[in-house]
Amino acid sequence: MASTYPNTNMPVPGGPPPGTNGIPPPPGQPGQPRDESYFTESRKGEVNELRQLLRTFGTEKDRNRKRDIMKKVIAYMTLGIDVSRLFTEMMLAIETRDLVVKKMVYLFLCNYAETHPDLAQMCTNTLVKDCGNEDPMVRGLALRALCSLRLPQMIEYTSEPLRKSLQDGHAYVRKTGVMGILKMYHLNKEEFDKASFNDILYDMLRDPDSSVVTNCILVLNEIMADSGGMALNRAVMLHLLNRIHEFSEFGILSVLDLVPRYIPANDEEGFQIMNLLDPVLRTANAGAVVATIRAFLSIADAVGKRPGDDRDPDSPTVDDLKRQVVVRIKAPLVTLIASSSNELSYVLLKYADQLIDLCPGIFDDEYRQFYVRFSDPTHIKHSKVRILAKLANPQTAPDIVSELSELIATVDDTMGRIAVRSMASIAIHDSGGEGAVESIARRLVEMLDLQGIPHVSSEAAVSLASLVRRHPNITTVISAPLPRALKYITEPSGKAALIFLLGECGDSIVEAPYVLEKVIDSYENITDTGVKTALLGATVALFFKRPPEVQLMLGRLLKKTTDDVSSQDLHDRALFYYRLLRSSPDPTLAKAIDDDSELRAALMNEFNTLCTIYRCRAENFIDEENLVKFVKMPPEHPLPRDGNVAPIVDPGVNNLADQFGNASVTDVPAPAAVISAPAYSAEVDLLGFGDDLAPSGPPPLSDTNAEAVVVSALQMRTTPTSTDAVESSLGTFHIFTMASGELPTEFKFFLYCQEEGGGYFLIQAVAQKAPPSLALTIKPHGGDNDRNKRREMIDQLIELIKTSLGE
Amino acid sequence: MISMIMVLNQKGEIMISRQYRDDVSRVAADSFRIQVRDSDTCFQYETCSTARHSRLFTKGCFVFVVSFIVCLFLTELAPTPLLSIENCSFLYTRHLNMYFVALTKSNVNPALVFEYLFQKIRVLKAYLGEEFDESSMRNNMTLIYELMDETMDFGYPQNCAVDVLRLYINLGNVKPQDEPEPEQLTKQITGAIDWRREGIRYKKNEVYIDVLESVNLLISSSGNILRSEVTGKVQMNTKLTGMPECKFGLNDKLVIEKESTGARKKPGVEIDDCTFHRCVRLGKFDADRTITFIPPDGEFELMRYRVNDNVNLPFRLIPAVQEEGQTKCSINLKVIANFSEKLFATHVVIKVPVPKNTSKSKIKNSFGRAKYEPEQNAIVWRIKRFPGKAECMLSVDLELVRTVRPKAWVRPPINVEFQVPMFTASGVHVRFLRVYDKSGYHTNRWVRYITKAGGYQVRI
């Protein structure tokens, strides 16, 4: 909650101001008007002086003088001087028409409320009174101050003005009120539940002012975090999307963040939403662009055809659609990376990286955009070089490799290493086309001899080692300089890699055993366990290639390593090899490949959050209480997959008035049908878009005064084939489905319909599969009170349902 | 949502902090102690002074912030703009020597947070001047808190448009405007066109358009162009009465092709991609590529664009480097200005790198001033005015000191800085700007073009 107010480290009274070596700044420094600096040294009694000043406040006529007095008080407060003694005087000053003064008094209040709850309580009345002020600005400010006091005992005072503010004529007050609700929620959850603001908030999604709507979405998302965020249905989503051009650059994000949770009713609607959002990609706000990308990808996910789906064979698959999305967003993303500030470029590069992983190949032709600029900060350079490796294809690989080799000699060590590694990764993934592997291997071999830059030669050795694992046939290319390189590579990781290579290339290097023998003889001088382990592995490998030469030295090495107690791992390994060799089994070892596809999929779900930047799941860096798992809206849709949908109007293309806020809620076309989301009380018809055909939402389920009619074990000839078929045939009788499902032994339907008189019927139907039978529970609600007439209606209903289900 | 915003000065002291939520305060003190123990003593002084000045912090929160400061100021690697300490993420950016930091404990959209921080700095610039610094921040403490509260409520960005904020927060450099009626005021604060208020009046109606381009070039040592690209932006300064509707046109290839019937016009420029200020009607742009908008009052950035093809490079550089043994090296450089002789480039600075062990240099140059600057390890050649189509030469003979351990010279690229007024490297030019207003007043329009070097580099 907002209130630990100003914390500054202004010079503390009595102590020297920081950075001036104890000498106070000379008065009247040039460029610093004297009357501007309130932070001069204070003496005791200044607070009393202030009190004197405040007493004259009421009689003071000059507005600026008044403001100056207030500023002085606030300045003292930010210095950390306790001016809470002035509370009463400040309270008197609250009665003013000057907003600036008023704001400062509120600031003062919020700052001392927590430490002086009794005093704060005194001023509540004034604040509540200000909430009814004629000036909307004052109402808003007072409300914000009231909600920011952070005193649980004040809840009873706040809830009433809050409720009133939600109906205020001015959007500024409403928007502040909505945020106030959230503050109240965090202050006292029980009181909040009692006040039941939820339904009002859902209603306010229709507010004509976009900033109010934005706050409503944000607040609902946070309040409903436990149930996966704000309840969402088609009507709400379409309503918001139709107004999306009215939202401010930050407000638009709240709507865009909802889209990934929405499941389009059918393919056509999905594409309509994408078209509607397309212009957002041209905004200069990077946040909005990335949010749009996420929305697109999620729609592609929902709309695309999956393997095993029995839909039209011509419709595009999920992967195709995602590729199309990435193709579309490539240009805007690249522009933003090229023209944004460093911080944003860094963030966007991470997103680009993830998209490249998702759809390899699409960014390839833009590889020049990822060339490192001399002026880029290091972290951007690193990200770019890592991405460059992923953009290699047979056409681009030569350019990329030569660019990378330019980078290995830079001053930045890490940069050199990453460049070498990236180069190797092109070879390992074999993305460079024919001959690339050999040419990269040659370059890496040349780097082994770069004595001037030890970290590069070491990294080259490590890269070669991984390269050999992937492409064993290149051993002939690289073998020659290995024994020589072993002499001058000093870094342990490089040394270990070289020793490994010597073992692997034992066939083509004549002197390999003798080089290794020297290392074994100086075993005592090796400090790094990695090198020791590599030595052991290499010697064993070499033993299988050239047993007569290696046998003796292997024996010696095994003795040394089993005696070595510095590393448990090494010791165990040596014993393992020893026993393995004694029983002489087949020396092939399984190679495990690191597979992170699962992580990538998980990260894709959290696109446009910090997850991408840190490259780990939210659970790993967000505390449990802050972890929000947004869920998709419930998947039932009132529309059949291939039915017609109410078109989404794209405002703004031709209709200027629409775009600039004159559009009222009633301009929004009513969607064909409405269901309310089951995530919260079913009573709320979110937008009240009743349709002539459908009843205006299902009636309350909790109503029990009408008695239920239960019909069990009706004989049926067949069982229904699928829930969809039944739903559509029920739909023709104007009986609507709330939920349905198939279990191994039975089908279940929850239905509702409306009679002419306005009454409702709630129906639960359970159809057994074998033997085919039907059990119905029908609950009438409202409408005609004549029992016989009602009974007649119910009988008719039963007949209708029976026909739909299988007769 | 953002839990806290703070502003730190260069020493890592907290100048301003505004806590929007209290979840950043629950932290173990351990992380702090470990961090401090690992760092050196000069830092401990800093923490002490910070500790003294941040008495108002709740204990845990303070610990948190300090460990961030440790990371920021003491890690030798350039830290990334996002740091995660104890499950709290710190996102930060710089203005002069101040750090603007946002703290959050939830899984936010990082781009949003950065956009907010930038917007915040933009707002402060509008209030305190382009180059606002520590002391101006301190002198306007109340104003800054007012802005902090108005732009963000409970961790969510609220109203960040400068023009609207100006209406009801008029401290600082911003001149108080005629106070509008409360009715109109709140409409403005929350209205759809939050970038312009109604009832603006000017005696003379004027629009200034600046087309600013920066050329990025990278040429390999063999003379191939590795990358050439122009990023441009169109900046406007509007002084217009009322709520005028503007229509703006560049020589965009797609538009020109549509308009020209025969082969009478020059081909337009192929703009690869562009983004716009939020006042531009994007739907209309997508439909027929016209740029229409109701402009904000005063300065703003209308659009940014990127052009990759057919870049007119303003300068051509032909370097030749010869290393003769270990003690001598000679560099020859020819620079040709590739733009029309009517124009000229200003502030041309060419930095030719030389090896670190250079002891003597003999420089011959046709014009401008060239000098060996050891601290930059480069010959810096400055030319104040470089006429179009001109050619000039630089030849340098270097004597190198022998070093104990010879290390190959890494040969950094030659770097060029320049400005060419009234020239666009992409070829973009403004075709028209029409202003429609009910009163039908006359508008004066002024257009300027400047091309600057972004990263203009030639490898040797």
HADDOCK unambig.tbl for C-alpha pairs under 7 A between the chains (distance, minus, plus):
assign (segid A and resid 1 and name CA) (segid B and resid 20 and name CA) 5.86 0.50 0.50
assign (segid A and resid 1 and name CA) (segid B and resid 21 and name CA) 4.33 0.50 0.50
assign (segid A and resid 1 and name CA) (segid B and resid 22 and name CA) 5.47 0.50 0.50
assign (segid A and resid 1 and name CA) (segid B and resid 154 and name CA) 6.90 0.50 0.50
assign (segid A and resid 2 and name CA) (segid B and resid 19 and name CA) 5.92 0.50 0.50
assign (segid A and resid 2 and name CA) (segid B and resid 20 and name CA) 4.35 0.50 0.50
assign (segid A and resid 2 and name CA) (segid B and resid 21 and name CA) 5.43 0.50 0.50
assign (segid A and resid 2 and name CA) (segid B and resid 154 and name CA) 6.42 0.50 0.50
assign (segid A and resid 3 and name CA) (segid B and resid 19 and name CA) 6.67 0.50 0.50
assign (segid A and resid 4 and name CA) (segid B and resid 19 and name CA) 6.17 0.50 0.50
assign (segid A and resid 5 and name CA) (segid B and resid 18 and name CA) 6.27 0.50 0.50
assign (segid A and resid 5 and name CA) (segid B and resid 19 and name CA) 6.99 0.50 0.50
assign (segid A and resid 6 and name CA) (segid B and resid 16 and name CA) 6.90 0.50 0.50
assign (segid A and resid 6 and name CA) (segid B and resid 17 and name CA) 6.30 0.50 0.50
assign (segid A and resid 6 and name CA) (segid B and resid 18 and name CA) 6.45 0.50 0.50
assign (segid A and resid 7 and name CA) (segid B and resid 16 and name CA) 6.10 0.50 0.50
assign (segid A and resid 7 and name CA) (segid B and resid 17 and name CA) 5.70 0.50 0.50
assign (segid A and resid 7 and name CA) (segid B and resid 54 and name CA) 6.10 0.50 0.50
assign (segid A and resid 7 and name CA) (segid B and resid 56 and name CA) 5.81 0.50 0.50
assign (segid A and resid 7 and name CA) (segid B and resid 57 and name CA) 6.98 0.50 0.50
assign (segid A and resid 8 and name CA) (segid B and resid 14 and name CA) 6.23 0.50 0.50
assign (segid A and resid 8 and name CA) (segid B and resid 15 and name CA) 4.95 0.50 0.50
assign (segid A and resid 8 and name CA) (segid B and resid 16 and name CA) 5.36 0.50 0.50
assign (segid A and resid 8 and name CA) (segid B and resid 53 and name CA) 6.69 0.50 0.50
assign (segid A and resid 8 and name CA) (segid B and resid 54 and name CA) 6.43 0.50 0.50
assign (segid A and resid 9 and name CA) (segid B and resid 14 and name CA) 6.39 0.50 0.50
assign (segid A and resid 9 and name CA) (segid B and resid 15 and name CA) 5.87 0.50 0.50
assign (segid A and resid 9 and name CA) (segid B and resid 53 and name CA) 4.25 0.50 0.50
assign (segid A and resid 9 and name CA) (segid B and resid 54 and name CA) 6.04 0.50 0.50
assign (segid A and resid 36 and name CA) (segid B and resid 139 and name CA) 6.03 0.50 0.50
assign (segid A and resid 37 and name CA) (segid B and resid 139 and name CA) 5.56 0.50 0.50
assign (segid A and resid 135 and name CA) (segid B and resid 182 and name CA) 6.32 0.50 0.50
assign (segid A and resid 136 and name CA) (segid B and resid 182 and name CA) 6.97 0.50 0.50
assign (segid A and resid 170 and name CA) (segid B and resid 186 and name CA) 6.79 0.50 0.50
assign (segid A and resid 171 and name CA) (segid B and resid 190 and name CA) 6.39 0.50 0.50
assign (segid A and resid 172 and name CA) (segid B and resid 186 and name CA) 6.04 0.50 0.50
assign (segid A and resid 172 and name CA) (segid B and resid 190 and name CA) 6.33 0.50 0.50
assign (segid A and resid 209 and name CA) (segid B and resid 190 and name CA) 6.95 0.50 0.50
assign (segid A and resid 211 and name CA) (segid B and resid 190 and name CA) 6.25 0.50 0.50
assign (segid A and resid 246 and name CA) (segid B and resid 192 and name CA) 5.76 0.50 0.50
assign (segid A and resid 250 and name CA) (segid B and resid 157 and name CA) 6.62 0.50 0.50
assign (segid A and resid 279 and name CA) (segid B and resid 282 and name CA) 5.43 0.50 0.50
assign (segid A and resid 279 and name CA) (segid B and resid 283 and name CA) 6.10 0.50 0.50
assign (segid A and resid 279 and name CA) (segid B and resid 286 and name CA) 6.92 0.50 0.50
assign (segid A and resid 282 and name CA) (segid B and resid 274 and name CA) 6.61 0.50 0.50
assign (segid A and resid 282 and name CA) (segid B and resid 275 and name CA) 4.50 0.50 0.50
assign (segid A and resid 282 and name CA) (segid B and resid 276 and name CA) 6.18 0.50 0.50
assign (segid A and resid 283 and name CA) (segid B and resid 275 and name CA) 5.27 0.50 0.50
assign (segid A and resid 283 and name CA) (segid B and resid 276 and name CA) 5.31 0.50 0.50
assign (segid A and resid 283 and name CA) (segid B and resid 277 and name CA) 6.54 0.50 0.50
assign (segid A and resid 283 and name CA) (segid B and resid 278 and name CA) 6.32 0.50 0.50
assign (segid A and resid 284 and name CA) (segid B and resid 275 and name CA) 5.27 0.50 0.50
assign (segid A and resid 284 and name CA) (segid B and resid 276 and name CA) 5.59 0.50 0.50
assign (segid A and resid 284 and name CA) (segid B and resid 277 and name CA) 6.12 0.50 0.50
assign (segid A and resid 285 and name CA) (segid B and resid 115 and name CA) 6.84 0.50 0.50
assign (segid A and resid 286 and name CA) (segid B and resid 111 and name CA) 5.98 0.50 0.50
assign (segid A and resid 287 and name CA) (segid B and resid 111 and name CA) 4.50 0.50 0.50
assign (segid A and resid 287 and name CA) (segid B and resid 112 and name CA) 4.51 0.50 0.50
assign (segid A and resid 287 and name CA) (segid B and resid 115 and name CA) 6.95 0.50 0.50
assign (segid A and resid 331 and name CA) (segid B and resid 273 and name CA) 6.06 0.50 0.50
assign (segid A and resid 332 and name CA) (segid B and resid 273 and name CA) 6.34 0.50 0.50
assign (segid A and resid 335 and name CA) (segid B and resid 273 and name CA) 6.56 0.50 0.50
assign (segid A and resid 335 and name CA) (segid B and resid 306 and name CA) 6.47 0.50 0.50
assign (segid A and resid 339 and name CA) (segid B and resid 231 and name CA) 6.76 0.50 0.50
assign (segid A and resid 343 and name CA) (segid B and resid 81 and name CA) 5.75 0.50 0.50
assign (segid A and resid 343 and name CA) (segid B and resid 93 and name CA) 6.87 0.50 0.50
assign (segid A and resid 344 and name CA) (segid B and resid 111 and name CA) 6.40 0.50 0.50
assign (segid A and resid 344 and name CA) (segid B and resid 114 and name CA) 6.71 0.50 0.50
assign (segid A and resid 347 and name CA) (segid B and resid 111 and name CA) 6.76 0.50 0.50
assign (segid A and resid 368 and name CA) (segid B and resid 227 and name CA) 5.96 0.50 0.50
assign (segid A and resid 373 and name CA) (segid B and resid 455 and name CA) 6.65 0.50 0.50
assign (segid A and resid 378 and name CA) (segid B and resid 78 and name CA) 6.46 0.50 0.50
assign (segid A and resid 379 and name CA) (segid B and resid 80 and name CA) 5.91 0.50 0.50
assign (segid A and resid 409 and name CA) (segid B and resid 410 and name CA) 5.93 0.50 0.50
assign (segid A and resid 410 and name CA) (segid B and resid 410 and name CA) 6.85 0.50 0.50
assign (segid A and resid 452 and name CA) (segid B and resid 407 and name CA) 5.42 0.50 0.50
assign (segid A and resid 452 and name CA) (segid B and resid 408 and name CA) 6.65 0.50 0.50
assign (segid A and resid 608 and name CA) (segid B and resid 109 and name CA) 5.46 0.50 0.50
assign (segid A and resid 609 and name CA) (segid B and resid 107 and name CA) 5.85 0.50 0.50
assign (segid A and resid 609 and name CA) (segid B and resid 108 and name CA) 5.28 0.50 0.50
assign (segid A and resid 609 and name CA) (segid B and resid 109 and name CA) 4.31 0.50 0.50
assign (segid A and resid 609 and name CA) (segid B and resid 110 and name CA) 6.17 0.50 0.50
assign (segid A and resid 610 and name CA) (segid B and resid 107 and name CA) 5.69 0.50 0.50
assign (segid A and resid 610 and name CA) (segid B and resid 108 and name CA) 6.05 0.50 0.50
assign (segid A and resid 610 and name CA) (segid B and resid 109 and name CA) 6.28 0.50 0.50
assign (segid A and resid 610 and name CA) (segid B and resid 110 and name CA) 6.06 0.50 0.50
assign (segid A and resid 618 and name CA) (segid B and resid 107 and name CA) 6.84 0.50 0.50
assign (segid A and resid 621 and name CA) (segid B and resid 87 and name CA) 4.82 0.50 0.50
assign (segid A and resid 622 and name CA) (segid B and resid 87 and name CA) 5.37 0.50 0.50
assign (segid A and resid 622 and name CA) (segid B and resid 105 and name CA) 6.37 0.50 0.50
assign (segid A and resid 622 and name CA) (segid B and resid 106 and name CA) 6.15 0.50 0.50
assign (segid A and resid 622 and name CA) (segid B and resid 107 and name CA) 6.88 0.50 0.50
assign (segid A and resid 623 and name CA) (segid B and resid 87 and name CA) 6.50 0.50 0.50
assign (segid A and resid 626 and name CA) (segid B and resid 105 and name CA) 6.75 0.50 0.50
assign (segid A and resid 626 and name CA) (segid B and resid 106 and name CA) 5.52 0.50 0.50
assign (segid A and resid 627 and name CA) (segid B and resid 106 and name CA) 6.71 0.50 0.50
assign (segid A and resid 652 and name CA) (segid B and resid 283 and name CA) 5.83 0.50 0.50
assign (segid A and resid 653 and name CA) (segid B and resid 283 and name CA) 4.45 0.50 0.50
assign (segid A and resid 653 and name CA) (segid B and resid 284 and name CA) 5.01 0.50 0.50
assign (segid A and resid 660 and name CA) (segid B and resid 192 and name CA) 5.59 0.50 0.50
assign (segid A and resid 660 and name CA) (segid B and resid 193 and name CA) 6.50 0.50 0.50
assign (segid A and resid 661 and name CA) (segid B and resid 192 and name CA) 5.16 0.50 0.50
